[in-house]
Amino acid sequence: MRFFVRLVLVLSCVFLFIPVVTASDEAADPKGEPTDILLEKIVVTPLGTEQDYSTVSRSMDVIDSYDLSSVYYENVSQPVGRLTSAQSVDYGAQSGVKSIRLRGSSAEQVLVLIDSRPITDSRTGQAELHQIPVDSIEKIEVIKGPASAVYGSSAIGGVVNVITKSPSKKPKTTIESSFGTFQTIHESLSNSAKINDFGYYFNYSYDSSLGNRDNSQYRSDNWTAKVDYKVGDDNKIYFNTGYFQDKGGTPGPIEAPTLDSFQLNFKDYFDLGWSAKLFEDADISLRGYQNNDKLVFINSTNPFSSDAASGRTRGMLVQYSQKFFDFYKVTTGFDGKMNWVNASLVGKHRNIVRSPFVQNEVSIGKNIEVNFGVRDDNYSNFKGTVSPSAGAAYKIDEYSKIRFNYAKGFRAPTFNDLYWPFDGFTQGNPNLRPEKSWSWEGGFDLGYKSGLELSATYFTSKLKDLIDWAPGDDFVWRPSNINSAKIDGLEFKTLIPLTKSLKFDLGYTYLNAMDVDLDRFLLYRAKHKVDIGLSLEYDRWDVRFYGRSLGNRYTDTENTNFLKKDFVAYLDASYRINNNLTAFVSADNIFNKSYQYVLGYPMPGFAVNGGIKGEF
């Protein structure tokens, strides 16, 4: 491992410090405006910089704006949960936790970003996906498998990068209103424009619902804004900000419901950055951000009690990319974070993370792309870790490739894991080590001019030092690094154009997620998952059907109890009235199946939402 790290650093330095004057100064061939198709192929998440999708060496999905607007989604976990190797974690009520598992990981092992800004809560280790306004999303990039060499902690199962809308070239206003079952209401308003070199985007959304259970009522307000200013050619500054607040009942599990308790969330952030091209093939970016959050839980039963927790993350990112000789690109930089928590249960704590990193991309001939990199995360409150990665993609033709990737990942203990106070039943462990994983994958993506697409990936991961809460000899529950796991799986997906207007897509995931120490299956990991989709675009109609079959999921470590396999289906339809107005209707759980993602928290039955969207 150390040899690999040294080799990466040496090779990076050799290329990085070649005198700039040796770089090619040939003028780039003049090119016209990229087509929409080409733009859709540019991704940013796999290596943290822009790259063509054809050079990506790992399994990746992109949920674009058309897919997001064609289906009525209440939160980000719904479109992501329809991907292969993805399983939703949903506590049913609209105010309940919504998160995601990738490739058999826990929800805490999936890093969530908004415009590449991390939003994972350092206190709990999770990101609340229902607090991201779907209306403001341009696309969602999802990479599977460890990505700690690029992003650091939590990127064991993968990364979900939510990329929000940018200022539009022409003034644009969008209004959306919908109403549905459980008196669910959604209202949103956005406005965007560019005025010379200044651009802005603003979005406000309101959601409310009585919920599908007693004490599951919910209400939220969400504001987001983006501003950018073009200082010069390839030289831009930007400022993003937002505020979120909600209030929701917490009904608890059906076996022991809590009919009076509720919680309030308050979140805000700002994100300030500058990006510029220093000279030909050399780019630099600077970024500073702050995330603030506060959670208040109120138990209204007798006796009255409340708990509050607030957190803050301040981060800075400096990144420099240089391309040499048209075949080699190096990206290096420094990522720093400071995390605070002030909670009635765990008290006041802080940590600092300092992370230098480097990524390399090498083109070998016209068809082979190789990448290798390393990141060193140093924590102030426990031992850090070094995360390497390497991958290669062989381009068969314009539409097809073979790919391979190896990576190491880790997840840092949360503040709750480290500092939970002794209350007679539970206690944190300040001596915890980070969870670690090693993973490799191999697969192919095939595309044809007819529109047919085929993709398959085999992956395997080994994990150790998994943090597990268990009772000790004194019957007090404490976390410790005791578990290890092995996860193997296969992803397959295909898109088949049946006619010019009708398309069929199929996804299948096989997952064998085992606790090595107990020789048992990991909890809530389905061995089989099938995703079926059918889309029809005819005249002014857009109709989409989706069905998901999820296999048995064990709910206890002895593997004696489990959630039974289920099949849930959804139907969405929209009709374009004219160039400005579109009417839509969405039916969830159309067969009214009883099912749960988490034991004791039933999902809603058959539900209908309908509304209208105007763009001016």
C-alpha positions in Angstrom: 0.0 0.0 0.0 2.7 2.5 1.0 4.6 1.7 -2.3 1.4 2.5 -4.3 1.0 5.8 -2.4 4.6 6.8 -3.0 4.4 5.9 -6.6 1.3 8.0 -7.2 2.9 11.0 -5.4 6.2 10.7 -7.3 4.6 10.4 -10.7 2.3 13.3 -9.9 5.1 15.6 -8.9 7.2 14.6 -11.9 4.5 15.8 -14.3 3.3 18.6 -12.2 6.6 20.4 -12.0 7.6 20.1 -15.6 8.1 23.7 -16.7 5.0 25.3 -18.0 6.9 26.5 -21.1 7.1 22.9 -22.3 3.4 22.6 -22.6 2.0 22.6 -26.1 1.1 26.2 -27.2 -0.7 25.1 -30.3 -4.0 26.9 -30.6 -7.0 24.7 -30.1 -9.1 23.9 -33.1 -12.0 26.3 -33.3 -15.2 24.5 -32.5 -18.8 25.5 -32.5 -21.3 25.4 -29.6 -21.5 21.9 -28.2 -24.7 20.0 -28.9 -27.1 19.1 -26.1 -26.0 15.4 -26.5 -22.4 16.3 -26.0 -23.2 18.4 -22.9 -25.1 15.5 -21.4 -21.9 13.4 -21.6 -19.8 15.8 -19.5 -19.7 14.7 -15.8 -17.9 16.0 -12.8 -18.3 13.5 -9.9 -15.9 10.6 -10.6 -12.7 12.6 -10.3 -13.9 15.9 -9.1 -13.3 17.7 -12.4 -15.0 17.8 -15.8 -14.5 14.7 -17.9 -16.2 13.0 -20.8 -18.5 10.1 -19.7 -16.6 7.8 -22.1 -13.5 8.1 -20.0 -15.2 7.1 -16.6 -13.7 3.9 -15.3 -16.5 3.0 -12.9 -20.2 2.3 -12.8 -22.1 5.6 -13.0 -25.6 6.8 -13.5 -26.9 10.2 -14.5 -30.5 11.2 -13.8 -31.0 14.2 -16.1 -33.5 17.1 -16.0 -35.8 15.4 -18.5 -36.1 12.3 -16.3 -36.7 14.4 -13.2 -39.4 16.6 -14.8 -41.2 13.6 -16.4 -42.0 12.0 -13.1 -43.4 13.5 -9.9 -40.8 13.0 -7.2 -41.3 14.2 -3.6 -37.6 13.8 -2.6 -34.2 12.8 -4.0 -34.2 9.3 -2.5 -37.0 8.3 -5.0 -35.2 8.7 -8.3 -31.9 7.5 -6.9 -33.6 4.5 -5.3 -34.7 3.4 -8.8 -31.1 2.8 -9.9 -29.5 -0.6 -9.9 -27.6 -1.4 -6.6 -29.6 1.3 -4.8 -32.0 0.6 -2.0 -34.0 3.3 -0.3 -34.1 3.8 3.5 -37.5 5.4 4.2 -39.3 5.7 7.5 -42.6 6.2 5.8 -43.9 9.6 7.1 -43.0 12.6 4.9 -41.0 14.0 7.8 -39.2 10.7 8.4 -35.6 10.0 7.4 -35.0 9.5 3.7 -31.6 8.2 2.7 -30.0 5.7 0.4 -27.8 2.6 0.4 -25.5 1.8 -2.6 -24.0 -1.7 -3.2 -25.0 -3.0 0.2 -23.5 -0.1 2.2 -25.2 1.5 5.1 -26.8 5.0 4.6 -23.9 6.5 6.6 -21.5 5.1 4.0 -23.0 7.1 1.1 -21.7 10.6 0.7 -24.2 13.2 -0.5 -23.2 16.4 -2.2 -25.0 19.4 -3.6 -23.0 21.0 -6.4 -20.0 19.0 -5.0 -20.5 20.6 -1.6 -20.8 17.9 1.1 -23.9 18.0 3.2 -23.6 14.8 5.3 -24.3 15.5 9.0 -21.1 15.0 11.1 -23.3 14.2 14.1 -25.4 11.4 12.7 -23.4 10.5 9.5 -26.4 10.9 7.2 -27.9 13.4 4.8 -31.6 14.2 4.8 -32.6 13.7 1.2 -36.1 15.0 1.7 -34.7 18.5 2.5 -33.3 19.0 -1.0 -35.8 20.7 -3.3 -36.4 18.6 -6.4 -37.6 21.6 -8.4 -34.1 23.2 -8.3 -32.2 20.1 -9.6 -30.6 20.0 -13.0 -29.3 16.5 -12.8 -28.1 13.9 -10.3 -24.8 12.1 -10.8 -24.3 8.8 -8.9 -21.1 6.8 -8.7 -21.0 3.5 -7.0 -18.2 2.1 -4.9 -15.5 3.8 -2.8 -14.5 7.3 -3.8 -12.6 8.4 -0.7 -9.5 9.1 -2.9 -11.5 12.1 -4.2 -14.0 13.0 -1.5 -12.7 11.6 1.8 -15.0 10.2 4.5 -18.3 8.4 4.0 -17.7 7.6 0.3 -17.6 3.8 0.8 -20.8 2.8 -0.9 -20.7 5.6 -3.4 -21.4 9.3 -3.9 -24.7 11.1 -4.8 -24.0 14.5 -6.3 -27.1 16.7 -6.8 -26.3 19.4 -9.3 -28.7 22.3 -9.2 -29.9 24.6 -12.0 -27.8 27.4 -13.2 -28.9 30.9 -14.4 -30.7 30.6 -17.7 -29.5 32.5 -20.8 -33.0 34.0 -21.2 -35.4 35.2 -18.5 -37.4 32.3 -17.3 -40.1 31.8 -14.6 -41.5 28.5 -13.6 -44.6 27.9 -11.4 -45.8 24.6 -10.2 -48.8 23.6 -8.0 -50.1 20.2 -7.1 -52.5 18.5 -4.7 -53.1 14.9 -3.7 -53.9 12.2 -1.3 -53.5 12.9 2.4 -54.1 16.6 1.5 -50.6 16.7 0.2 -49.7 20.1 -1.3 -46.7 21.2 -3.3 -46.1 24.8 -4.5 -43.0 26.1 -6.1 -41.8 29.3 -7.9 -38.5 29.9 -9.6 -37.0 32.7 -11.6 -33.8 32.9 -13.6 -32.0 35.2 -16.0 -28.7 36.5 -17.3 -28.1 40.2 -17.6 -24.8 40.8 -19.5 -22.2 39.1 -17.3 -24.4 38.7 -14.3 -26.7 35.7 -13.8 -29.1 34.5 -11.1 -31.4 31.7 -10.2 -33.9 31.7 -7.4 -36.3 28.9 -6.2 -38.9 28.7 -3.4 -40.9 25.6 -2.6 -43.6 24.8 0.0 -44.8 21.3 1.0 -47.4 20.2 3.4 -49.3 17.0 4.1 -51.5 15.4 6.8 -49.5 12.2 6.3 -50.5 8.5 6.0 -50.5 7.8 9.8 -51.6 9.6 12.9 -49.1 12.3 13.9 -47.3 12.2 10.5 -48.3 15.7 9.4 -45.6 17.8 7.8 -44.9 21.3 6.6 -41.7 22.8 5.0 -40.4 25.9 3.4 -37.3 25.8 1.2 -35.4 28.8 -0.4 -32.4 28.5 -2.7 -30.5 31.1 -4.7 -27.5 31.1 -7.1 -25.6 34.1 -8.4 -22.6 34.2 -10.7 -20.6 36.9 -12.4 -18.3 36.5 -15.4 -15.2 38.5 -14.6 -13.7 37.7 -18.0 -13.3 34.8 -20.4 -13.1 31.6 -18.4 -13.1 33.6 -15.2 -16.1 33.4 -12.9 -17.1 34.0 -9.3 -20.3 32.5 -7.8 -22.3 32.6 -4.6 -24.9 30.0 -3.6 -27.1 30.2 -0.6 -30.3 28.6 0.9 -32.5 28.2 3.9 -34.8 25.3 4.9 -37.2 24.8 7.8 -39.8 22.2 8.5 -42.1 20.9 11.2 -43.3 17.3 11.3 -44.8 14.8 13.5 -42.8 11.7 14.6 -45.2 8.8 14.8 -42.6 6.2 15.7 -42.9 2.5 15.0 -46.4 1.0 14.7 -45.8 -1.2 17.7 -45.1 1.8 20.0 -46.5 4.9 18.3 -45.8 8.4 19.6 -48.8 10.5 18.9 -47.8 13.8 20.4 -44.0 14.2 19.6 -42.8 16.3 16.8 -39.5 17.8 15.5 -38.3 21.0 13.8 -35.4 21.3 11.4 -33.6 24.5 10.5 -30.8 24.6 7.9 -28.9 27.3 6.0 -25.8 27.4 3.9 -23.6 29.6 1.8 -21.1 28.6 -0.9 -18.7 31.1 -2.4 -16.2 30.3 -5.1 -14.0 31.4 -8.0 -12.9 29.5 -11.0 -10.6 30.6 -13.8 -8.3 29.4 -16.6 -4.8 30.7 -15.8 -3.4 29.8 -19.2 -4.0 27.2 -21.9 -4.9 23.9 -20.3 -4.5 25.2 -16.7 -7.5 25.7 -14.4 -7.7 26.8 -10.8 -10.7 27.0 -8.4 -11.1 28.3 -4.9 -14.1 27.5 -2.7 -15.4 28.3 0.8 -18.7 27.2 2.3 -20.6 26.9 5.6 -23.4 24.5 6.5 -25.6 25.2 9.6 -28.2 22.9 10.9 -30.4 22.7 14.0 -32.8 20.0 15.1 -35.3 20.3 17.9 -37.2 17.2 19.1 -40.2 17.8 21.4 -41.9 15.1 23.4 -45.3 16.6 24.2 -46.5 13.7 26.4 -46.3 14.0 30.2 -43.7 14.8 31.3 -42.8 17.4 28.7 -39.2 17.1 27.4 -37.2 18.4 24.5 -33.8 17.8 23.0 -31.8 20.1 20.7 -28.8 19.6 18.5 -27.0 22.1 16.3 -24.1 21.6 14.0 -21.8 23.7 11.8 -19.3 22.8 9.1 -16.9 25.2 7.5 -14.9 24.1 4.5 -12.4 25.3 2.0 -11.2 23.7 -1.2 -8.3 24.8 -3.4 -7.9 22.8 -6.6 -5.5 23.2 -9.6 -5.5 21.2 -12.8 -2.9 21.2 -15.6 -2.9 19.3 -18.8 0.5 18.4 -20.5 1.2 17.1 -24.0 -2.4 16.4 -24.8 -2.2 13.0 -23.0 -1.7 13.7 -19.3 -3.7 15.7 -16.8 -3.0 16.2 -13.1 -5.3 17.7 -10.5 -4.0 18.5 -7.1 -5.3 20.5 -4.1 -6.2 20.8 -0.5 -9.6 20.1 1.2 -10.0 21.4 4.7 -13.0 21.2 7.0 -13.9 22.2 10.6 -17.0 20.5 12.2 -18.8 21.6 15.3 -21.6 20.1 17.3 -23.5 21.4 20.2 -26.2 19.0 21.4 -28.1 18.5 24.6 -27.1 14.8 24.5 -23.5 14.7 23.3 -22.4 18.1 24.4 -20.0 20.4 22.6 -17.3 19.0 20.3 -15.2 20.0 17.3 -12.8 18.3 14.9 -10.6 19.5 12.1 -9.9 17.6 8.9 -6.9 18.4 6.6 -6.8 16.6 3.3 -4.2 17.0 0.5 -5.0 15.0 -2.7 -3.9 14.4 -6.2 -5.5 12.8 -9.2 -3.9 11.8 -12.5 -5.5 11.1 -15.9 -3.4 9.5 -18.7 -4.5 8.9 -22.3 -2.8 5.9 -24.0 -3.5 6.1 -27.7 -7.0 7.0 -28.8 -8.9 4.4 -26.9 -7.4 3.8 -23.4 -7.9 6.2 -20.5 -6.1 5.5 -17.2 -6.6 7.3 -13.8 -4.8 7.0 -10.5 -4.8 9.1 -7.4 -4.5 9.3 -3.6 -5.9 11.4 -0.7 -4.6 11.7 2.8 -7.3 12.6 5.4 -5.9 13.8 8.7 -8.4 14.2 11.7 -7.7 16.1 14.8 -9.6 13.7 17.1 -8.5 10.3 15.8 -6.0 8.7 13.4 -6.6 9.6 9.8 -6.3 7.4 6.7 -4.8 7.3 3.2 -7.1 6.4 0.3 -5.7 5.4 -3.1 -7.6 4.6 -6.3 -6.9 3.5 -9.9 -9.0 2.8 -12.9 -8.9 2.3 -16.7 -11.4 2.5 -19.5 -11.0 1.1 -23.0 -13.2 2.8 -25.6 -14.5 0.2 -28.1 -16.2 2.8 -30.2 -18.1 6.1 -29.9 -20.8 4.4 -27.9 -19.2 1.6 -26.0 -16.4 0.9 -23.5 -14.9 -1.6 -21.1 -13.9 -0.4 -17.6 -12.1 -1.4 -14.5 -11.7 0.3 -11.1 -10.0 -0.3 -7.8 -10.5 2.0 -4.8 -10.2 2.2 -1.0 -12.8 4.0 1.1 -13.4 4.9 4.7 -16.0 6.4 7.0 -15.1 8.5 10.1 -16.9 7.9 13.4 -19.7 10.4 14.0 -19.9 12.7 17.0 -22.7 10.4 18.3 -20.5 7.4 18.0 -17.6 9.0 19.8 -19.3 11.1 22.5 -22.8 9.8 23.3 -23.0 10.3 27.1 -23.5 7.5 29.6 -27.2 7.4 30.5 -27.4 4.0 32.1 -28.2 2.2 28.8 -25.8 3.7 26.2 -22.4 5.3 26.0 -20.1 6.5 23.1 -16.6 5.3 22.5 -13.9 8.0 21.9 -11.4 5.3 20.9 -13.2 4.3 17.7 -11.3 3.9 14.4 -12.6 4.7 10.9 -14.5 2.0 9.0 -12.4 0.9 6.0 -13.1 -0.8 2.7 -11.3 -2.1 -0.4 -13.2 -2.6 -3.6 -12.7 -3.5 -7.2 -15.1 -3.7 -10.1 -15.1 -4.6 -13.8 -17.8 -4.0 -16.4 -18.9 -2.7 -19.8 -21.2 -0.2 -21.3 -22.5 -0.9 -24.8 -24.5 1.5 -26.9 -25.9 1.3 -30.5 -27.1 3.9 -32.9 -30.5 2.3 -32.7 -30.8 3.5 -29.1 -30.2 0.1 -27.5 -28.1 0.2 -24.4 -26.6 -2.6 -22.3 -24.5 -2.3 -19.2 -23.2 -4.9 -16.7 -20.8 -4.6 -13.7 -19.4 -7.1 -11.3 -18.1 -5.7 -8.0 -16.6 -7.1 -4.7 -15.8 -5.2 -1.5 -14.1 -6.1 1.8 -14.9 -4.0 4.9 -13.3 -4.0 8.3 -13.5 -2.1 11.6 -17.2 -1.7 11.0 -18.7 0.3 13.9 -21.4 -1.7 15.7 -23.4 -0.8 18.8 -23.8 -3.8 21.1 -24.3 -4.5 24.8 -21.2 -5.2 27.0 -20.8 -7.3 30.1 -22.4 -4.4 32.1 -25.4 -4.5 29.7 -24.6 -1.0 28.4 -24.7 -0.5 24.7 -21.5 1.0 23.2 -20.0 1.2 19.7 -16.8 -0.7 18.8 -14.8 -1.7 15.8 -15.6 -5.4 15.8 -17.3 -6.3 12.6 -16.1 -7.1 9.1 -18.1 -7.8 5.9 -17.7 -9.0 2.4 -20.0 -7.8 -0.3 -20.2 -9.2 -3.9 -22.7 -8.3 -6.5 -23.7 -7.9 -10.1 -25.5 -5.0 -11.8 -27.2 -5.3 -15.1 -29.3 -2.7 -17.0 -30.7 -2.3 -20.5 -32.7 0.2 -22.4 -34.6 -1.2 -25.4 -36.4 1.1 -27.9 -39.4 -0.9 -28.9 -40.7 1.8 -31.3 -39.9 5.4 -31.9 -42.2 6.5 -29.1 -42.0 3.5 -26.8 -39.0 2.4 -24.7 -38.5 -0.4 -22.2 -35.8 -0.5 -19.5 -34.8 -3.3 -17.2 -32.4 -3.3 -14.2 -31.3 -6.3 -12.1 -29.1 -6.3 -9.0 -27.7 -9.4 -7.3 -26.2 -8.6 -3.9 -24.5 -11.0 -1.5 -23.8 -8.9 1.6 -22.4 -11.0 4.5 -21.2 -10.2 8.0 -18.0 -12.3 8.0 -17.8 -12.6 11.8 -21.3 -13.9 12.3 -21.6 -15.6 8.9 -25.0 -13.9 8.5 -26.5 -11.6 5.9 -26.3 -7.9 6.7 -29.5 -6.3 7.8 -32.0 -4.8 5.2 -29.9 -5.9 2.2 -32.0 -7.6 -0.4 -30.3 -10.3 -2.4 -32.3 -9.6 -5.5 -33.7 -6.3 -6.9 -35.5 -5.8 -10.2 -36.4 -2.5 -11.8 -38.8 -2.3 -14.7 -39.7 0.8 -16.7 -41.9 1.6 -19.7 -42.0 5.1 -21.2 -44.3 6.4 -24.0 -43.8 9.8 -25.6 -46.6 10.4 -28.2 -47.7 13.8 -29.5 -48.2 15.9 -26.3 -48.4 12.9 -24.0 -45.6 11.6 -21.8 -46.6 8.4 -19.9 -44.2 6.4 -17.6 -44.6 3.2 -15.7 -42.1 2.0 -13.1 -42.1 -1.2 -11.1 -39.7 -2.3 -8.4 -39.3 -5.8 -6.9 -37.3 -6.1 -3.8 -36.3 -9.5 -2.2 -36.4 -10.6 1.4 -34.5 -8.4 3.8 -33.4 -9.7 7.3 -34.2 -7.4 10.2 -32.2 -9.1 13.0 -28.6 -10.3 13.2 -29.7 -13.9 13.7 -31.4 -13.8 10.3 -34.6 -15.3 11.7 -37.0 -12.3 10.9 -37.3 -10.5 7.7 -39.4 -8.2 5.5 -41.0 -10.2 2.8 -40.2 -9.5 -0.9 -42.6 -7.1 -2.5 -43.5 -5.5 -5.8 -44.5 -1.8 -5.9 -45.5 0.1 -9.1 -45.9 3.7 -10.1 -47.6 5.5 -13.0 -47.0 9.1 -14.2 -48.6 11.0 -17.0 -48.2 14.5 -18.3 -49.9 16.4 -21.1 -48.4 19.5 -22.7 -51.4 21.9 -23.1 -49.3 24.5 -25.0 -45.7 25.8 -25.0 -46.1 27.2 -21.5 -48.4 24.9 -19.6 -48.2 21.2 -18.7 -50.7 19.2 -16.7 -49.6 16.1 -14.8 -50.9 13.3 -12.6 -48.9 10.7 -10.6 -50.2 7.5 -9.0 -47.9 5.8 -6.4 -48.3 2.2 -5.2 -51.0 1.7 -7.8 -51.7 -1.9 -6.5 -52.0 -0.6 -2.9 -49.4 -3.0 -1.6 -48.5 -3.1 2.1 -44.7 -2.8 2.4 -42.0 -1.3 4.6 -38.4 -0.3 4.0 -37.7 -0.2 7.8 -39.4 -2.6 10.2 -42.3 -0.9 12.0 -42.6 2.1 9.6 -45.2 1.3 6.9 -45.1 3.1 3.6 -48.2 4.9 2.2 -50.7 2.9 0.3 -52.3 4.0 -3.0 -51.8 7.7 -3.5 -52.6 10.2 -6.3 -51.1 13.7 -7.0 -52.0 16.0 -9.8 -51.2 19.5 -10.8 -50.1 22.0 -13.4 -46.7 23.5 -14.3 -46.2 26.8 -16.1 -43.0 28.0 -17.8 -42.8 31.6 -19.1 
